[in-house]
Amino acid sequence: MREIRTFELDRRDAPTRWVIDRPQTLRVTRGQIWLTIEGVADDHWLSAGATVELKPYTTIWVSGTADASWFSIASDSSRAGAQRLAEIVRAWFARRTPSSQIAISKA
């Protein structure tokens, strides 16, 4: 499953702070936005069609530079992400149950 959220910014809106909790893609769908990623020296001025891959545990600041600037943030629960989650669950169960009571196989 993939989650996509769409937001609209007005140039009169104050910059908005976001904390990214998982890998996400920011895509400008209309207008232009200003993006600052904490820890990165340069700001980004993004126009419609531009995308930026955001890493987990990153803080960003976003602001619209034109009336009705739109952007979306999408997270992808790709197969690799599902496999990592399955590994975490397996490890959790392995620590909590005696190996003789439950058999865990890698799928």
C-alpha positions in Angstrom: 0.0 0.0 0.0 1.2 3.5 -0.7 0.1 6.6 1.3 0.0 9.9 -0.6 -0.9 13.2 1.1 -1.5 16.4 -0.8 -1.1 19.9 0.6 -1.8 23.4 -0.6 0.4 26.3 0.5 -0.2 30.0 0.0 2.7 32.4 -0.1 1.3 34.2 2.9 1.6 31.0 5.0 4.4 30.8 7.4 7.1 28.1 6.7 5.9 24.7 8.0 8.2 22.3 9.9 7.9 18.6 9.2 9.7 15.7 10.8 10.0 12.8 8.3 9.5 9.5 10.1 10.1 7.1 7.1 11.4 7.3 3.6 9.2 9.6 1.6 9.1 11.4 -1.7 8.1 15.1 -1.8 6.7 16.1 -5.3 5.6 19.6 -6.3 2.4 19.3 -8.2 1.5 23.0 -8.8 3.3 26.3 -8.4 6.7 26.6 -6.6 7.8 25.8 -3.1 10.8 26.6 -1.0 12.3 23.6 0.9 15.0 23.6 3.6 16.4 20.3 4.9 18.0 20.7 8.3 21.7 19.9 8.1 21.9 20.7 4.3 23.6 24.0 3.5 21.5 25.0 0.5 17.8 25.7 0.2 15.8 24.2 -2.6 13.4 26.1 -4.9 11.2 23.5 -6.5 8.8 24.0 -9.4 5.9 21.7 -10.5 7.2 18.3 -11.4 10.2 18.4 -9.2 10.7 15.6 -6.6 13.0 15.2 -3.6 13.7 11.9 -1.8 13.5 12.4 2.0 15.3 10.2 4.4 13.8 9.1 7.8 14.6 11.2 10.8 15.0 14.3 8.7 13.5 17.7 9.6 12.3 19.9 6.7 10.8 23.3 6.4 8.4 24.0 3.5 6.8 27.2 2.3 4.8 28.3 -0.8 6.3 30.9 -3.1 3.2 31.5 -5.2 -0.5 31.5 -4.6 -1.9 27.9 -4.3 1.4 26.0 -4.5 0.6 22.3 -4.1 2.9 19.4 -3.1 2.4 15.8 -2.1 4.3 13.6 0.2 4.2 9.9 -0.5 5.5 6.9 1.5 5.9 3.6 -0.2 5.5 0.3 1.6 7.5 -1.4 -1.0 8.4 -5.1 -0.9 11.8 -4.2 0.6 10.0 -2.3 3.4 7.7 -5.1 4.0 10.6 -7.5 4.2 12.4 -5.3 6.7 9.2 -5.2 8.8 8.9 -9.0 8.6 12.5 -9.4 9.8 11.9 -7.1 12.8 8.8 -9.1 13.7 10.6 -12.4 13.4 13.5 -11.1 15.6 11.0 -9.8 18.2 9.2 -13.2 18.4 12.5 -15.0 18.5 13.5 -13.1 21.6 10.2 -13.6 23.4 9.4 -17.3 22.7 11.5 -20.4 23.4 12.7 -21.9 20.1 11.1 -25.2 20.9 7.6 -23.7 21.0 7.5 -21.8 17.7 9.1 -22.2 14.4 9.8 -19.1 12.4 10.7 -19.3 8.7 11.8 -16.6 6.4 9.3 -16.1 3.6 
